[in-house]
């Protein structure tokens, strides 16, 4: 299976996602060695639509889920393992992340046995760019995990 770069987005960030996709291909020396795919919120309303207006906890604070929120694409970053049938490698990026170097180098990086690699910012994982070994993330089930969030089990 070919590695894939996923760019998660919603209608408010769609143009940025297109620019991001273009930058991934344009700045790679080997753009034919990976695919680029947008993950759009509108295509996954079977999971997210039913939670419109419902409250969930985030960092101990009650928040209201709005599908029209600027950041409503955020949970989509956990979908690549499922979309890859839990095989191969994927990079997932926010729609405002643009490649200035070869993303192929990231896809080829030695993950040292880890399931996810990302940078740390202020002591916390920065999830706006993540390299994933999808075979090691079979426990990532977005629909089940999102349901648990609204049952306040997460």
N, C-alpha and C positions, 0 to 999 in steps of 0.2 A: 504494500500500500504506500502510495506517495504521501510524504509529509504534507501538512496543510497549515496555512496561516488563516486563522479565523479573525474577523473583525466584527465585534458585536455592536449593534446600533439600534436606533429607533428612528422615526421619521424626522425628528428634530436634529439628529446628528448624521443623517444619511449622506449629505454632500461630503462631509469630513471623512466618512467611511470610504467613499469612492476615491477620494484623494489618497487616503491611507493605502488602499489596495493598489492604486497606481504606483505609489512610491515603493511598495514592496517588490513589485515586478521590475520597475525601472532601475532600481539600484542594486539588483542582484546580478552577479556574473553568470548565474545559472538559473534563470527564471523558469526554465522547463523542468526543473527537478522538484518543484513543489506546486501545489495549487493554492489559490486564494479564494476564500468564500466569506460572504457576509452572512451573519446570523442576525436576522431582523426580528424585533419584538412582535411585529404584526403577524409573523408566521407561526408564532407560538402562543397565541391567545387561548388555546385550549388549556394551557398551564396557567398563564398569568391573568387572563381576563376575568376569571371568577373572583379574584381578590380585589378588584377595583373598590376603593373606598374602605377597605378593611384595615384594621390596625395590626401591627406586628412590633416586636421589640428589636431595636438595633442599638447595641452598646448600652443596654439597660434603659433606653428611652423609647417610649411608645411613638410610633410613626404611622402615617396613613399611606397605604400603597395607592399610587395613582399611575395608571398606564401612560398618561400624557406627561409625566414628570420628565424633565431634561435627562435625568440619570436612570430612567426606567429600564434601560438596556443592561444595567449592571449584573443581574443574576444570569444573564446569557453567557457570561464568561466561564461558567461552570459546565456548559453544554458540549464542548468539543469531544471529550471522551466518548459520550453517547453517540454523537454524530459520526465519530470515527469507528463505531462498533467496537470500542475498547481495543483498538489496534493502532500501532504506529505512533508517530510523534506529531504534535501540533503546537503551534504558537498561537496564543490568543492575545489580541491587543484592543485597547479602547479605540474609538473612532477618531480621536484626536492625536493618535500616535502615528508619526510618519517616519519611514525608514530613511536614514541618511547613509547607511552602510548596507552590507549584504545580509539579509535575514537568513540566507542559507547557512551562514556561519553559525548562527544561533541554533538552527535546526540540527546542525551536525555536532553541536557541543557535547562534550562528555558530561553526562548528568550524574556520574559517580554513584549510580544506583538509586538516585532519588526519583520520586514520581513527579515532582514539580520543582522547577527552578525559577526564581525571580530575584530581583534586587531588593534590598532592604532600604527603607527610608525612615529616618527617625526611629530606628529600632523595630519597625514593623514591616512585614512583607508588603511590597508595592505590587498589587495585582493588576496594574494596568498593562503589563507585559508579562506573560507567563509561558514558559516552555514546559510541555507536558509529555510524559510517557503514558499514553492513554491506556495501555495494557495494565498499568499499575493503579488505575483509578476506577476500577469496576464498582467501587462503593459510591461513586458520584452518580446519583440518580436525581436529576434536577426536579422533576415533578414531585417525587417523594420528599425531597429535602425542602422544597418550597412549601409543601403542605405542612410539614413539621414546623416550619418557621411560624406559620399562622396559627398553629395549635400551641405555640409558645413552648415547644420542646427543644428549640435551638436558640 
